[in-house]
Amino acid sequence: MGMPSVPQLLIILVIVVLIFGAKRLKNLGGDLGSAVKGFKQAVKEEEKPAELEDGTEQAEAVMRESEEKKSV
């Protein structure tokens, strides 16, 4: 059993719209979009602290080097 063809998908779509209604499907799509957006934002925020830590270590190393140059 392979993938459904285009006409079969259209029939399924029509049945789903008749059962749930276009407005309810639109709300469901919006909710799904919001959930995906929130997930992507959470992933970005999780990556930021790691980047900041690396940046902080690099900044501290640069400051140490500049202090050593001043003291020499």
ChimeraX commands (.cxc) that place a marker at each C-alpha (Angstrom):
marker #1 position 0.00,0.00,0.00 radius 0.5
marker #1 position 1.69,3.21,-1.16 radius 0.5
marker #1 position 1.05,6.89,-0.80 radius 0.5
marker #1 position -2.49,8.11,-1.51 radius 0.5
marker #1 position -2.93,9.89,-4.82 radius 0.5
marker #1 position -3.95,13.54,-5.18 radius 0.5
marker #1 position -7.66,12.81,-5.76 radius 0.5
marker #1 position -7.71,10.58,-2.67 radius 0.5
marker #1 position -6.10,13.33,-0.58 radius 0.5
marker #1 position -8.67,15.87,-1.84 radius 0.5
marker #1 position -11.54,13.56,-0.87 radius 0.5
marker #1 position -10.03,13.09,2.60 radius 0.5
marker #1 position -9.62,16.89,2.95 radius 0.5
marker #1 position -13.27,17.49,1.99 radius 0.5
marker #1 position -14.46,14.91,4.52 radius 0.5
marker #1 position -12.30,16.45,7.28 radius 0.5
marker #1 position -13.63,19.95,6.50 radius 0.5
marker #1 position -17.21,18.66,6.56 radius 0.5
marker #1 position -16.68,16.92,9.89 radius 0.5
marker #1 position -14.77,19.64,11.75 radius 0.5
marker #1 position -15.71,22.79,9.85 radius 0.5
marker #1 position -13.37,25.31,8.25 radius 0.5
marker #1 position -13.32,27.66,11.27 radius 0.5
marker #1 position -12.32,24.92,13.69 radius 0.5
marker #1 position -9.57,23.72,11.34 radius 0.5
marker #1 position -8.30,27.31,11.02 radius 0.5
marker #1 position -8.12,27.61,14.81 radius 0.5
marker #1 position -6.36,24.27,15.03 radius 0.5
marker #1 position -3.82,25.41,12.42 radius 0.5
marker #1 position -3.21,28.64,14.33 radius 0.5
marker #1 position -2.71,26.75,17.58 radius 0.5
marker #1 position -0.30,24.37,15.89 radius 0.5
marker #1 position 1.63,27.31,14.39 radius 0.5
marker #1 position 1.87,28.99,17.79 radius 0.5
marker #1 position 3.14,25.78,19.36 radius 0.5
marker #1 position 5.83,25.38,16.69 radius 0.5
marker #1 position 6.84,29.04,17.08 radius 0.5
marker #1 position 7.10,28.63,20.87 radius 0.5
marker #1 position 9.19,25.50,20.47 radius 0.5
marker #1 position 11.61,27.23,18.09 radius 0.5
marker #1 position 11.91,30.18,20.47 radius 0.5
marker #1 position 12.63,27.85,23.40 radius 0.5
marker #1 position 15.34,26.10,21.39 radius 0.5
marker #1 position 16.91,29.48,20.54 radius 0.5
marker #1 position 16.85,30.56,24.20 radius 0.5
marker #1 position 18.47,27.26,25.20 radius 0.5
marker #1 position 21.32,27.88,22.74 radius 0.5
marker #1 position 21.94,31.47,23.88 radius 0.5
marker #1 position 23.39,30.72,27.35 radius 0.5
marker #1 position 25.95,28.37,25.82 radius 0.5
marker #1 position 26.96,31.08,23.35 radius 0.5
marker #1 position 27.10,33.68,26.11 radius 0.5
marker #1 position 29.27,31.45,28.29 radius 0.5
marker #1 position 31.70,30.92,25.43 radius 0.5
marker #1 position 31.70,34.65,24.73 radius 0.5
marker #1 position 32.30,35.43,28.41 radius 0.5
marker #1 position 35.28,33.09,28.53 radius 0.5
marker #1 position 36.70,34.68,25.41 radius 0.5
marker #1 position 36.13,38.17,26.80 radius 0.5
marker #1 position 37.86,37.24,30.05 radius 0.5
marker #1 position 40.84,35.84,28.12 radius 0.5
marker #1 position 41.10,39.05,26.09 radius 0.5
marker #1 position 40.93,41.14,29.28 radius 0.5
marker #1 position 43.65,39.04,30.92 radius 0.5
marker #1 position 45.89,39.46,27.89 radius 0.5
marker #1 position 45.37,43.22,27.84 radius 0.5
marker #1 position 46.13,43.44,31.59 radius 0.5
marker #1 position 49.29,41.41,31.11 radius 0.5
marker #1 position 50.40,43.74,28.32 radius 0.5
marker #1 position 49.79,46.78,30.54 radius 0.5
marker #1 position 51.78,45.33,33.42 radius 0.5
marker #1 position 54.77,44.47,31.20 radius 0.5
marker link #1:1,2 radius 0.2
marker link #1:2,3 radius 0.2
marker link #1:3,4 radius 0.2
marker link #1:4,5 radius 0.2
marker link #1:5,6 radius 0.2
marker link #1:6,7 radius 0.2
marker link #1:7,8 radius 0.2
marker link #1:8,9 radius 0.2
marker link #1:9,10 radius 0.2
marker link #1:10,11 radius 0.2
marker link #1:11,12 radius 0.2
marker link #1:12,13 radius 0.2
marker link #1:13,14 radius 0.2
marker link #1:14,15 radius 0.2
marker link #1:15,16 radius 0.2
marker link #1:16,17 radius 0.2
marker link #1:17,18 radius 0.2
marker link #1:18,19 radius 0.2
marker link #1:19,20 radius 0.2
marker link #1:20,21 radius 0.2
marker link #1:21,22 radius 0.2
marker link #1:22,23 radius 0.2
marker link #1:23,24 radius 0.2
marker link #1:24,25 radius 0.2
marker link #1:25,26 radius 0.2
marker link #1:26,27 radius 0.2
marker link #1:27,28 radius 0.2
marker link #1:28,29 radius 0.2
marker link #1:29,30 radius 0.2
marker link #1:30,31 radius 0.2
marker link #1:31,32 radius 0.2
marker link #1:32,33 radius 0.2
marker link #1:33,34 radius 0.2
marker link #1:34,35 radius 0.2
marker link #1:35,36 radius 0.2
marker link #1:36,37 radius 0.2
marker link #1:37,38 radius 0.2
marker link #1:38,39 radius 0.2
marker link #1:39,40 radius 0.2
marker link #1:40,41 radius 0.2
marker link #1:41,42 radius 0.2
marker link #1:42,43 radius 0.2
marker link #1:43,44 radius 0.2
marker link #1:44,45 radius 0.2
marker link #1:45,46 radius 0.2
marker link #1:46,47 radius 0.2
marker link #1:47,48 radius 0.2
marker link #1:48,49 radius 0.2
marker link #1:49,50 radius 0.2
marker link #1:50,51 radius 0.2
marker link #1:51,52 radius 0.2
marker link #1:52,53 radius 0.2
marker link #1:53,54 radius 0.2
marker link #1:54,55 radius 0.2
marker link #1:55,56 radius 0.2
marker link #1:56,57 radius 0.2
marker link #1:57,58 radius 0.2
marker link #1:58,59 radius 0.2
marker link #1:59,60 radius 0.2
marker link #1:60,61 radius 0.2
marker link #1:61,62 radius 0.2
marker link #1:62,63 radius 0.2
marker link #1:63,64 radius 0.2
marker link #1:64,65 radius 0.2
marker link #1:65,66 radius 0.2
marker link #1:66,67 radius 0.2
marker link #1:67,68 radius 0.2
marker link #1:68,69 radius 0.2
marker link #1:69,70 radius 0.2
marker link #1:70,71 radius 0.2
marker link #1:71,72 radius 0.2
view
